[in-house]
Amino acid sequence: MADIRSLHDAVADLVRDGDILAMEGFTHLIPYAAAHEIIRQGITDLTLARMTPDVIYDQLIGAGLVRKLIFSWGGNPGVGSLHRFRDAVENGWPRPLELDEHSHAGMANRYVAGASKLPFAVLRGYRGSDIPTRTETVSTVICPFTGEELAAVAALNPDVTVIHAQQADRSGNVQLWGLTGVQKEAALAADRVLVTVEEIVDTLEPRPGGVVLPTWVIDAVAEVPGGAHPSYASGYSVRDNAFYQAWDPIARDREAFTRWIEENVRNEQSAKAAVR
C-alpha cells in the first residue's frame, strides 16, 4: 500500500544517486515539482528516461545531476531547442551527457516490455535510420512464424518512476485522465514509484478514459497542488505558455540559468511561491 508522504520525504527515500529515473507525462501532468525537489536535494549521477524530454529535463541537466539521457525527442515545445541539453552534448557543460536515442515507438515498446517483465519488445521500425548503429538497446530478431526481420528493443526498467496525476484516494490509489502518455507503463516497469497529485480525495470517481494505478504498484503519494506547472493538469490548471517562451532566453545563457535555478528552485521559499 502506498504511503502518503511529503514530497521532500518521498524523494529522499525513493530517488537515489545513480538511479535510472523516468519522469513521464505527455503535454500535461509533467512532474515539475518533483524534479525541483530532486535538484534541491542534489541527487546526482542520474540516468534520465523520458519519451519527450522538455524543460523539466533541461533544468535537471543544467543543474549538473544527469550523466545519461534515454529519449526519443527533445525540445522546448512550441519554442525551440533545449539549450542546457545542447550545451551538455556539444560542450560538456556542466558535465558530459551520454545519449541513448530512440523513436517514440521504440521508447513506448521498451516501457511495455519492462512492464510486462519481458527482456525485449518487437516492432516494425528503425528501418532507414542510423539509430541502431548508435545504441546497444536496438537489435533485430527473425519472426519464427513468417521469417520476417523485425526490430527488437531492450526492456526499460527504471529504478524509480515519478509521475503527476490529478487525484489519489486515502489508500494511495491514483487516477489520471486527459492526455495520457506512457505513465502507466513507466510505473509498472519501475522498481519504485512516486506519484504527486493535485489533491487527495475520499473516493475516486471513474472518469472517461481515466487511468487508475492501484495502491499496490505505488510506493508513495505526495499531495502537491500545482505540481505540474508550467505544464498543466486537466481539470485543475492551464498550461503556462508564457513560461515556455520565457525559458528560452534564460536557458541560452549559463549565468542566467544558474541564477534562475538558485532563485526559483534551490531557494525553497521562492519555489513554493512559484508552484502556487
N, C-alpha and C positions, 0 to 999 in steps of 0.2 A: 504494500500500500504506500502511495506517495506521501511524503511528509510535506506539510505546508510550512514554509520557512521564509525568512527574509532573503532577499536577493543576495546580499553580502554573504550570508552563511551558506547558502546553496552553492554559489560559485566557489567559495573557499573549499567546500567539501568535495565537489564533483569535478571541477576543472583543474587539471594539474599540469605542471611543466612537462613539455614533450608530448602532450596528447595530440591525437588526431581529433580535431574538433569540427563538427558540422553545425553551422548556424543557418538553417534554411527558412524560407519564406518567399513567396512569389508575388512581387509588386507590393503586397501589403503583408502585415504580420511579420515584419522583419525585426528580429530581437535586438534592437539597438541598445536598450538599457542594459541588457546582459553583457553585450560587448564592451560597453563603457565600464562596467564593474570589473571585467577581466583586465582592462587597461589599468584601472585604479589599483588592482591587486598585483599587477606586474607579472602575471602568469605568462611564461615565455617559452621559446623554442617550439612553438605550436606548428602543426601541420593543419592548415585550414582546408576544409572541403565545402564547396558550395557551387550549385549549378550556375548561378549568376552573381558572382562577387561584384558588389557595387560599393557605395560609400562606406558601408559597415566594415568591409574588409580593407578598404583604403585606409581607414583610421587605424585598424589593428596592425596593418603592415607598416604604416608610417610611424607607429609607436615603437617599432623595433621588436615586436613579440613573435614574429612569424618567420619560420625558416623555409616553409614549402607551401605551395598552393595547388590544390586539386580542383579543377574547374572546367567549365565549358564556355563561358563568355564573361568578359569583364568590362565594365564601363559605368559611367555616371548616367543613368537612364534619362534620355531626352536632352542631355547636355554635351557629353563628350567623353574624354578619356578619364581614367583614374590616375592622377598624377603621382600619388605616393606609390602606387603599384608600379607605374612605369619607371619611376626613379630607382626603385629597388631592383628591377630587372635590368635596366640599362646602365645604372651607375653603382649598384650595390649599396645604396643609401636607404635607411640607416644600417642595413645588412643585406648580403646577397639573398636572393629569393629563388628557390628551386621551383620549377613548374612541372605539373603533370596535367596536360591539356586533353580534353575530350570533346566529343559532340554532346549536345543536350541529351540525345537518345542514349548515348553511351553512359553518361553520368546517371541518368534515371535508372538504367538497367543495372548499373553497379550497386545502387542502393537496393533495388529489388532483390538482387542476388544475396546481398548481405542480410536483408530482412528475412529471406527465405532459407537462410542457413545453407546456401549453396556456394561452391567455390567460384563460380563464374556465371555470367549470363550470355546468351546468344542473341544476335540481332543481325539484320542486314544493314550494314553501314560501313563507314570509313573508306569505301572504295573511291579511288581517285584522290585520296588525301595522304599527306605525308605524316599524319599524326601517329600511325602505328610505328613509324621509324624513330619516333621521339619519346616513346614511353614503353615501359616493360609491362604495362597493365592492359595492353591490347594485343591479341593474337588472333589466330584463325582455328577453326575446327571443321571437320568434314561431317556433314549430316550422315548418320548411319543408315538412314532410310532412303535418301534421294541422291546422295553423293555430292550435294551442293556445298561449296566452301562458304562458310559464314564467319562473321566477326565474333570474337569472344572477348569479353571484358571481365577483369578480375572483380570479385565482390569487394564492396567498400563497407567496412565495419568500423565506424568511428568509435573512439574510446568514449566520447560523450557527444550527444546531440543536444542543441539548445534551440528551442522554437518559442514563438509568441502565439498566443491564442486569445480568443475573446473571453472564455469562461472556464472555470473549474468549479466542481462542487466540493463540499467539505470533506469528502472521502478521497479527493485527488483525481477524480475522473475529469477529463478535459474535452471541451468541444470547440472546434474552429469551423468557420464557414466563410463563404465568399470565394474569391480566387484562392485555390489551394494548389500547391506545387507538390513537392515530394516530402513534406513534413512527416507524414505518416510513415513512409518507407525509411526515412532517415532515422526516425525514432526507433522503429522496430529493428533496425540494423545495428543500433548502438549498444555498447555495454552499459552506459549510464545516460539518463535523460533528465534534463531540466526544462520545465515549461514556465514561462512568465505569462501572466494573464491580466486582462483588463479588470476583471472582478471575480470574486468568489461568491457563488450563489448557493442557495439551499438545494435547488433541483435544476438539473439541465433539461431544458425543453428542446425536443427534437426540432432541428432546422432543416429546410430543404437543402440537400447537398451537403449537409453538415458531416464532419468527420469527428468521431468520438474516439479518443485514446483512453483505454481503461487504466485505472489507477495502478494495476499490477505491472504495466510496462514503463511507468514513470517513477523516478527516484524522488524528485522534489518539484513542488509548485510554489512559485512566488507571485504574490499579487503586486503588479506594477502597472497602475493606470498610466496610459500614455507611453508604455514601454516600447512601442514600435516607432515612435517619432524619430525621424521625419517621414517615414512611411506611415501607413495608416492601418487601422483595424476596422474592417467593415462593420457598420452599425454603431461605432464608437467615436471615430475620428476621421479626418480627411487628410489627404496627402499634402505635405508642406512643400509645394513646388518651389517656392522662393528659396527654401533651404538648399535644394539641389543645385539651383543656379548660383547661389552664393558660395557653395562649396568649391566651385571651380577655381576662382582666384585664390582662395585660401590654400587649397591643396597644391597649387602650382609652385608655391614658394615655401621652402623648408622652414624658414623662420616664422612665417605666418601660420603654417600648420602647427609647429611646435607650440607657439603661443596659444593657438586656439585649443589644442588638447589640454594644455596646462590650465587655462581659464575655464573651460567648459566641461571637462571630463575629470581630470585629476583633482581639481578643486570641487569637492563633493557637494558643497552647498550650492555652487553655481549649477552643477549638474542636476541636482534635484529641482531647482527652479526651471531649468530648461525643459525637463521632462514634462512638467506641468503645463 
